[in-house]
Amino acid sequence: MKKDLLGIADLSPEEIYRILDTAEAMREIGEREIKKVPTLRGKTIVNLFYEPSTRTRTSFEIAEKRLSADTLNVAVAASSVLKGETLADTAMNIEAMAPDMIVIRHASSGASHLLSRICKSRIINAGDGMHEHPTQALLDAFTIRQHKKRIEGLKVVIVGDLLHSRVLRSNVLLLTMLGADVWVTGPPTLIPRGIERLGVKISTAVDEAVRDADVIMMLRIQQERMQGAFFPSLREYFNVFGMTAARVKRAKQDVIIMHPGPMNRGVEIASEVADGPYSVILEQVANGVAVRMAVLYLLAGGVEDEAAA
Ligand code: CP
């Protein structure tokens, strides 16, 4: 692997499978009574989150602790960022304390690339603006493979706010690279122009798109990134694009329903679907720990065969 994990675009299919295979070994560590190995003992990892996060920040910290790294969470709201310090200055000051890795989430696309250019530490992108969220796509792939035993040839339908979603971009890059048949659907106002160039099929009719789907991946309506009205009302959005039990019935009998979280229940997904028998949403969260352990381990120079030692 390269020095940093900035996006799926940086990975080859072989590297993706290596991360997924390593995550299998890491998952086993999480099932032990003592969920800790000394693999990253002596390594210092800084988690620098400029945007809110529940799943990503928590699972990175659990992953780091399970690998025995020394972890530090920078509370941006209590840092000198509030006094106007730039991202570059903040990064260089953290870098001066010689961490081994920095995990960064930021509202600006390209923030992790900036750190990559100015830091010797290894940089992991935990979500940059509307650009990429690579570890989310990796844990999604891990979850799909767990259930379907493959990714190639599966019909994966991604539904919702495509325009503002870094999860969409990372998943499209990963799933098309591994040979999935990827469909995207949502309101025309929320479909990024030119997305078909990434090798996906586009539909504005959810009922048509989900027919015979193996995987339905719901995306959150990101109202915090919207300027202006992209659809008439949340109620109408749910009626036309929301994932209901009736819509799920149009997919394959063994379809799995995914959502990266946080969910807007009753907007993009009905509670009966989110909590229903086809949902793997909490499995995605659980798998996030194993996949992030694998990424940390491999970036630190680990070898797949020794992962669970
Ligand atoms: N999926 C995801 O990134 O969730 P958080 O924003 O809670 O980290």
Boltz pocket constraint, residues with backbone or C-beta under 6 A from the ligand:
constraints:
  - pocket:
      binder: B
      contacts: [[A, 52], [A, 53], [A, 54], [A, 55], [A, 56], [A, 57], [A, 126], [A, 127], [A, 136], [A, 260], [A, 261], [A, 262]]
      max_distance: 6.0
